[in-house]
Amino acid sequence: MTHRPPDTVLAQAQASAHPDTERDSEALAALADLDSPAAHAWLAQLSADFARGAAALDAGPHFPHDNLARLRRAGLLALSVPRALGGREATLAQTLRVVRAIARGEPSTALIFVMQCLYHLRLQANPHWPAALKERVARDAVEHGALINSLRVEPELGSPSRGGLPATVGRRDGDRWILNGHKLYSTGSPGLTWFAVWGRTAEPEPRVGTWLVHRDSPGVRFGKPWNHLGMRATGSHEVIFENVEVPLEQAVDLQPPGPGNGMDPETTVWMNVLLPAIYDGVARAARDWFVQWAANRVPSGLNAPLASLDSFQQTVGRIDALLLANRVLLDAGASGNVPAGEAQTLKYLVSRHAIEAVEIALEASSNPGLSRDNALERHYRDVLCARIHTPQNDVVLGNLGRAAFAAFTASASSASSNALNDNASHDR
């Protein structure tokens, strides 16, 4: 498979660096009330339209510029921006509904969209960002559909969720910072207006934080293009920063490294609902493909559709049971019924169910399911990517186990203390 060289990637990215301000009046009218039947119908049509182009985006791979432009014209790229700044300030339940529709059609677009929603939510919750800079980034999303994402992973460090300091360094030079670094897995990079680059200061006692870099800044270039098994249209290329000048006020949230750099509780819940919802959408698309294939496939030896066989009916039943569990879990998270401390369990369970559902369909469909001519193998490649997002399974399960043992220890200690108090009262 041929992959575009970095200079071609950069040229395509620069072409989308200045998003248009055109708006779709029909979409805006349909989405005026995100809970209305009109909004549901518009999202269903969006999903179907995105699905028709998904195979071509995957095969290229090609970045979903047209899909994102459609979301921009519908005002959806400012979905989580506060109303006070011109955004929709949608609830988690409303945002989940939009993500489900996008993901069922084309999941790479959904991942870029989720990153946009999460960043704007976290941006407004972060007290360390200057108010003027928050407003600038938010209004850029509202007025121009400007995309933003956090660039954190590096070649040497790997995932920052495992600890360690970034190699990306900001050096103070008068009234500016000079930034140098190399980032991997930069989701949405060809369409981003803003790179929120995680790095450290070149100080005797380094601080870590974010350098907000506009994509037009001299010294920003793309490295190796994204070449992945699944989610191939995300444009998660390497991005390299070479002596990039950043205004002083665009180095934000600089703090000593430590646990205080974590995510706020609200964003934690949103992340652990919206990310697995992408892969639940993939699994539902896989389920739909399998149902139509089994209903239309009539082997000559059977003289009836495969769907008439009890074994195939049970197969679909197993898939639908997993997807029902996912719907209940995601809706519980979106309605506020899952505490932030337990939200990561949603990501683990929903992702696991989604992968299992697609694997069941793949096993039952045999060779046709693995054919590059059919969508199921693409859905399988995409759904496997659910495992790579933070928090990974070992972290989730380890946290759950430690919490269980800590609760037991606390309970045992409390029971022992109560027993001692009872004995003391009897002795008096």
N, C-alpha and C positions, 0 to 999 in steps of 0.2 A: 504494500500500500504506500502511495506517495504522500509525503507530508510537506506542508508549506514551510519554506525556510523562514528564519526569524524576521528578515527584512520584509517579506511578504505579509507576515502576520502583523508587523508594525504598521505597514501601509494601510491594511484593512482596518486596523484599530483606529488610526488617525482619521480615517474617513467617517467614523462614528463618534469621534471625540466631542463633537458639538451637536448634541441631540436636537431634533427639531422641536418646535413649539406647537405644531399642528395638533388639534384635538378632534376626536370623533364624537360629534354631537349625539348621535344615536346611542353610542356606547355610554356616554355620560348620563343620558336620560335613563337608560336601562339600569345603570348601576347607582342611581341617585339614592336608592334604598337597597342596601346590599342584602337585606333579608326578604326582598320582594320576589314574587314569581317571575317578574321581568328580568331581574338580576340572575335568577337561577337559569332561565332560558338562555340568556346571553352567555353565561359561563359554559353551559352545555354545548352551545355552538362553537365557542372558542376551543373547547377540548377537542371536538371533532375536527376542526380546522387544523389545529396543531398536530393531531395524529396523522393527518394526510401527508405532512412534510417531514415527519420524524425519521423515517428510514433514510431519506436523502441526507439529513443533517448528520446522522450517525455514520453513514458510509463515507462522507467526505474526508475527515469530519469537517463540518462547516459550523461556524458560530451562528446562533439563532437571531441575527440582526432583525429580521422581519417580525419574528415573534415578539421581541422586546419592543420594537416600534409600535406594535399593536397595543401592547400593555401601556406604553407611554401615552399613546393617543387617548386611551381610555382612562387616564389619570391614575392607574393602579400602581405606578412606581413611587407614588407618595402615599401609599395606603396606610402606613404606620406613622406618618409624620403628623404632629399635633395640628388640630384645627386652627389654633392660634397662629400657626405659620403657613396656613393654606392647605394642609393635608387633610386626609380622611379620618385619621385617628380611629381606625377600625379596631374592633375588639378582636381577641384571639379567635373566637368562634367564627367571626366573619372572615378573618384572614385565612383560617383553616379551610373554609369553603372555597376560597379562590385558589389556594395552593392545590387542593384536591383536583380541581378542574384542570389546571395547567399541567399537573404531573401526570394525569391520566392520558393527556394528549402528547406531551413532550417533556420528559423529566429534567433534561439539562436546563431548559428555560426555567423550570420550577425551582431548581437549585439556585440559580442566579437571582431569581425573584425573592426567594426566602432569605438569602444573604442580605439583600437590600432592606427587606422589612426588619430583620433582626438588628442590622447596624443602626438604622434610624431609631429604633426603640431604645437600644443601649446608649446611643448618643445622647438622647434627651434625659436619660436617667443618670448620666455621669456628671457629677458636680464639678469635676476638674476641667471640663471643657469651657473655654470662654463663651459667654452667651452670644456674642457677635459671630463667632465662628460656627456655633451650632446653627444659628439662624441662616448663615450664608449657605451651609451645606444643605439644610432642609429646604430652603427656598429654591435652590438649584434643582432639587428633586421635583419640587412642585411645578416650577415654571418651565424646566427643560427636560425633565425626566432623567436627570443625571444620576448615574449609578455609582455606588461606593461599595467597597469591600475591604476587609482586613487582610493584610498579607503578613503571615506569621511564620510559616514553615520554611526551613532552610536546609541546604544539603547536609551540613555537618550535624546540626542540632536535631533534625527530625521534627516530630510534633512537639510544640512547646508545652502541651498539656502534661508531658512527662518530666518537666522541669528543665533547668538550665538557662543560661543567658544567650541571647541572640548574638550572632556575629555581625549583624547589621549595626553600623556605628554612625551616630550623629556627632560631629565635631563643631563646637561653637567657634564662629569666626566673625567677630564684630556683631553686626545686627542681623546675622543669619546663621543657619546651621548648614553644614556640608555633610550630606548623607551618602554613605557607601554601603551596599549590601546586595544580596542575591536571594531571591525568594522563589519557592516552589509552590505548585498547586494553587496558583493565583486565580481562583474561580471567577469567571466573567471578565478576565483581563482585557480582551479586545474591545469590550464595551464600556469599561469603567471610565468615568471622569475623574474620580478621586481614588487614590491608593492610600489606605490607612496602614502605614508601614510600621510594624513593631520592631523596635530596635533598642539600643542602649547608648548612653552618652559616653564620650571619650573623656572620662573624668577619673581621678584616682579611686573614688568610690562611685562606680557607675550607677546611674538610674536607668530604669526601663520605662518605655512609654511609646507613644504613637507620633509619627511624623506624617502630617497630612500633605500628600504630594499630588499636585495636579498633573494629569497625564501629559500635558504639553510642556512640562518642565524639561529643559535641556539635561541630557545625561540619563534619561529613562529609556531603556531599550528592552526588547524581548529576547530571551535566550531560547532554550530548547522548547519546541512546540509540544503541547499536550498530546500524548499518544497512549491511550489507556484502553483497557478491556471494555469498560462501560462508561456511561455518562460522557460520551465522547464529544458532544457538542458544547461542553461547558467552557471551552477556551481557557482551561486552567494551566496556562503556559508559565514558564519561568520568566520572572521579571528581574532585571538587573538595574541597579542604581549606581551610577558612577559620578561622583562629585556633584550630586544634585543639590542645588541651592534651595533651601526651605526657609521662609520667613520665620523669625523667632516665635511669633504667636501661633504658628502652625506645628509646633512641637508641644504636644499636650499630654496631660496625665503622667508627667515624669515623676516616678516614685522609686524608692529603694525596692529592689526585687524582694518578693515575698508573697504570702497568701493574700495580702490585701489587694492584689491586682486581679482578683477573681470577678466573676460575672454577678450582676445583681439578681435577686430572686425572681423578679418578673421575667427578665430576659431568659433566665434558666428554664423556666416553664415553657415559654414560647419556643425556645430552641428544641426542647425535647418533645414538643408536639409537632412542630412544623417540619423538622428534618425527617423523621420517620414517616410523616404523612406523604412525602414525596414518593417513598418506596412502596407505601400502601397503594398509591395511585398506579405505580408500575404493575403491582400484583393484580390490581383490578383490570388493567388493560390486558394482561396475560390471561386472566380468567375469561374475559370476553372473547379473546381470540380462540381459546380452547373450546368454549361452548359452541361458537359458530362452526368451528372445524368439525367437532364431533357430530353436530346436527346435520352437516352437509356431506360428511364422508360416508359413502355407501360401498363397503367392500363387496366384490362379486360373490364371495362365498357366503356372505350374510344376507344379501339382498334386502338390507334395511340399514338405516343410519346407525353409526356407533352409539349415538345418543339413546337408542332403544335398549341397549344392554345395561343390566343392573350394575355391572362393575363401573361403567362410565358415569352412571347417575350417582353412584357412591363417591366417585372421584370428585365430581363437581360439588357434592355435598361436603366433602372434607375441605375443599378450597373455600367454599362459602362460609363454613363454620369459622375458619381462621380469619376471614375478612370481617365477619360479624364481630368477633372478639376485638379486632383492630378498631372497628368503628366505635364500639363502646368505650375502649380505652382512650382513643383520641378525643372523643366527645367529652369524656370525664375530665381530661386534662384541659380542654378548651373552656369548660364551664367553671373551672376553678376548684374542682373537687380532688385534685391531686396536689399535695404540698410540694414546694420547691425541692425539699430534701429527698422526695421520692420520685421526682419527675423523670430522672434518668432511667428509671425502670420502664417507663413508657417507651423510650427509644429502644431499649433492649428487646422488649416483648413485641412491639409492632414490627420492628425490623426482622426479627426472627420469624414471625408469622408470615410476613411478606415473602421472604426467601423460601420458606417451606411451601407456600402456596404455589409459587412458580415452579419449584422443583417437582411437585406433584403433577402439575400439568405437563411438564417436560417428560417425566417418566412415562406417563400414560400415552403421550402422543408419539413417542419413539422418534424415528428418523425425521418425519415431517416437522417435529418440534425443533430439531436442530438444524434444519435447512436454512441457509441464508436467504432463501426466497420467502420465508415466513417471519412474522414479527416476534414469535415466541422466543427465539434464541437471542434477539436483541433485548427483550424484556428481562431475560435471565441475566445477561451481562450487566444490564443496568441495575437490577435489584441487588446483585452481589455487592455493589458499592455502598450499600447501607451500612456495612460493617466498618467502613473506614472512618466514619465521622466520630468526632469527640462527643461524648465519652465512649471509648471502646468497651467491648463486653467484659474484659477482665477487670477493668476499673469499676464498672457498674456492679458486677457481682462481688468484688472485693469490698466495696463500700457497703453493700447490703449485708454481707456477712459480718463485717466489723460492727455495724449498727446493731445487729441481732445480739452479738456477744456482749456489747457494751450495755444493751438494755437488760440482758440477763444478769450481768455483774451488778448493775445498779439496783435491780430488783432484789437480788440475793443480799446485797449490802443493807438495803432498806429493811428487809425481813429480819435480818440478824440484829439490826439496831432496835427494831420494835420489840424483838424477843428480850433483849437486854433491858429495855425500859420496863417491860412487863415484870421481869424478875425483880428488878430494883423496887418496883412499887409493892410487890408482894412482901419484900423483906422489911418494908417500913412498918 
